[in-house]
Amino acid sequence: MGLVIAKQQVEMMVGNIQVSSTEQTGSEFTFSVELPSSSEAVEAKPEAERWPDARLTDGQTVQTFIVDDVETNRDLLTRMLGRIAVTVDTADNGRRAGEAVHPDHDIIFMDIRMPEMSGTEALERIHEQHGADRYKIVAVTASAFEHQRRAFLEMGFDGFIDKPVSMRGVVSTTTELLDLDMDFVGWDGEAGDVERSWTYLTIPADLHESLMAAVDELRITDLRRYVDALEELGERQGLAAQLRELSAGYNMEAIRKVVSGLGVAKHT
């Protein structure tokens, strides 16, 4: 499963991935991508640290329950949710989750593959003990296929987040499932919503077509080049910044939603 995700990520960057294997020795996986050169030093930061300042609006409180047998996964989710002022409890396997969940929990992030009791088994136990509508339960897994996503929803999960988890996925899933409002410092430094609407803006028809084609064909390098062109049009810096942030997380569906909502003009 991890290799499927790696292949998709490399192909999004217009690269290629290869494997060489020797019997009884092992396999070696390599990939290559073409990146632009830079004379400036760039300090890499975790996505949770790059995320703009956001907090639940005054009067809203949320308590989450993270269930994952891997400590680093629990720590990452805890840090992400802490950034938006959400209280977090954790459990390291599904069996303990069934015992530790309590009425104050609003939403549960449930890893699917765990020892002792899987996430789907823990889901069934929680539903049996507390009812299917008591908690919002989100499946967290490295599954890369749409049919598997649908299967989890049909099992009774309320949402789905891919691994590796992203700040955007965690925040948008939490706010949507719990119908929350947030105080958010937007993409252009003004207060706004996480899913800010840009429908009042228009862009040239050829640029709109190029952006949509890049999204459809998963050409992330071309997409970023078109976003740069968009920024040069003037009065669209906020839009360009949001698309750039979405492309950093390879969130192509969100990019498609934003771009498809834009107006199209023959001239700038």
Helices and strands as residue ranges (DSSP letters): H 2-12, E 16-22, E 26-32, H 47-50, E 54-56, E 63-67, H 71-83, E 87-91, H 94-100, E 107-111, H 119-130, E 136-141, H 146-155, E 159-162, H 167-178, E 182-185, E 191-192, E 202-204, H 205-216, H 220-231, H 237-248, H 252-260, E 263-265
